[in-house]
Amino acid sequence: MIEQQARVVRCDDTSIWLSTIVQSGCSSCQVSGTCGTSIVSQLFPDRPEQLLKLSISNVDERLSPGDQVIVGIDESYLQYASLLLYAVPLFTLFVGAGSGAWLGQSLFSATAGELASIFLGLLGLFAGLNFVRRHSLKREKQLEQHARILRVERTSIAIEIPSLVD
């Protein structure tokens, strides 16, 4: 199980919406000024908040907005999604570039083969990305089966009571 801290944003009778809590790039420490990963992450703006919707049947206890939870995602699902995201566009890029080079050189010249390779490679890349996008939108419901709330992080509040005795 891959674990991620999240915050409950909204609850209703059937669903819970969670927002993940952004961590540093490597999440190994809280050093923010001297770490190379931290410096690189400051160059990119924060991404918009994306909500994860889970069925209330996956939760054992009653949650309310603002609660901190730990969400677990099945490793095999994460590996499948990563492979799909990286391998399909890369494969279609290579197939497009290779077929463009072969077509261009066999029909025209070496220069035309390079141009055809570049054009069909980019076309293959965009086709692969479009396939991944459509495929992941269809399988979005499966994430609910592979993600679940593992535990609720309860925070204790300490209140200092002043002494009345001098």
BELWO-V764923 format. One record per helix or strand of 3 or more residues. SS is the DSSP state (H for helix, E for strand). FROM is the first residue (numbers start at 1). TO is the last residue. Records with the same first field share a line. If there is no record, write none. Layout:
SS = FROM-TO ; FROM-TO
//
This chain:
E = 2-11 ; 15-20 ; 51-55 ; 68-73 ; 147-153
H = 36-43 ; 56-58 ; 75-107 ; 110-138 ; 140-146
//
